[in-house]
Amino acid sequence: MSDEINTLLVPYKLNYSLWQVLFVIEDRHGCTSIEIADYLNVSKPSIAKRIHSLMLLNVLQQVETDDKRQKKLILSPTGRELFKQCSHVVDEFESRLIQTLDSEQVKQSTTLLQQLTDQLEKSRRGDLHE
């Protein structure tokens, strides 16, 4: 699936890993690189490389936070427009993938994936047995 999304994002000078960063920043209305790394469960150096690439595309802005050691990342006006365009492309792709599936199957799968995600989060926090 990520290979197909990579192909779809080529015209926008993005790939799936860069798209993930944009998605997290937009979804959280801005966040730090550490928060992105934690959310995506990838290394901080990997996120730093992705952020650098996105900064070169002028799609991110850094804003000050209360903690002067951290900068919050938000989408620039160019980034918001790029996100909107790419979101439409990715949404259409996902819709085509599930259009032949029974709506109840999709609902059940979505619920199961959310439950698994919640369990993984609990496990990462060390409170899986609650």
N, C-alpha and C positions, 0 to 999 in steps of 0.2 A: 504494500500500500504506500509506504514512504517513497518508493521508487516512482510510482505514478504521480504522487504529489510533487516530487522533485521536478518531473517533466512539466507539470502544469505551472510550476512557479518560475521556470527558466526565463520567460519573457519579463519577469519582474525583478530579475537579478537576485532571486532568493532560492533557497533550498529548504528542505523540510526542517533541518535543525535551526536555521535562522527564523523560519516561520514559527517554530515552537516558542522562541524567545519573544517575538512580537505578540504572539497569542497570550502568553503569560502576562506580559506588561499591560496589554489592553484589558485582559480579564480582571486584573487586580488594580486597574487604574493607577499603575505605576508601582515599581518595587525596586529593591536593590539587587545587585548581581548575586549576592548570597542567597536571597530569597528565590531567585530564578533557579539557581543551582539546586537548592533544596527541593523545590517544586518538581523539577525535571529529573531529579536524582542523578545528576551528572556532576563532574568535577568542576571546581571553580575556575581552573585554568581554561577548561573547555568553554565555559560561559564567557570568560574574558575575551577569548578569540572571536566568539560569535558577536559579542557586543562591539568589539573593534570593527568587525566587518559591517555591522549595521550603522555604526557611527560614520564610516566612510560613505555610506549611502545617504547620509543626512536624514535618517528616519528616526533617530533617537535624540533626546535631550536629557541632560543631567540637571537635576534641581537639588538644592540644599535640603538637608534634613536636620532634625534636632541634634543628631549624632554627626558631628562634623567629619568623622572618619568615613562615613558612608554617604554615597550620593544615590538619590532615587532616580531611576530611569523612567521616562515617560515617552510616549510617541510624539514626535514633532508634527507640525501640520502636514508635512510631506508623508510622514509615517502613518498618520491617521488615514490619509487618502489611500496609501498603499495597502494598509490593513483592510480597508473597506473593499478594495478591488480584489485582493487575494482571498478574503473571506468569502466573497461571492463565488469565486472559482472553486474553492475547496468545498463549500457547502453544496454546490451543484454536483461535484464529483461524488460526495458522500450520498447525496440523494439518489443518484443513478445507481450506486452500489446496493442500496437497500430497497429500491422501488419494487423489486420482484418478491421481496420477503413479506410474509404475513405481518400485519401491524402488531399483533399480539406477540409474535416472536421477537420483533424489534424491541417492544416494551420490556419483555422478560430479559432479553440480553442486556439492555441498558441498565435495568435494575441490578442484575447480577454483576455487571462490571462496576457499578457504583459501590456495591457491597464489598467487592474484592478490593477496590481502591481504599475504601474506609478501613478495611482490615489491615491492609498494608501500612496505612498511616498510623494506626494504633500500634502495630508491630514496631514501626520505626521509633515511636515515642516510648515503647516499652510497656504499654498498658493493654496488651492483647487479651489478657485473661479477665478483663472487666466484664 
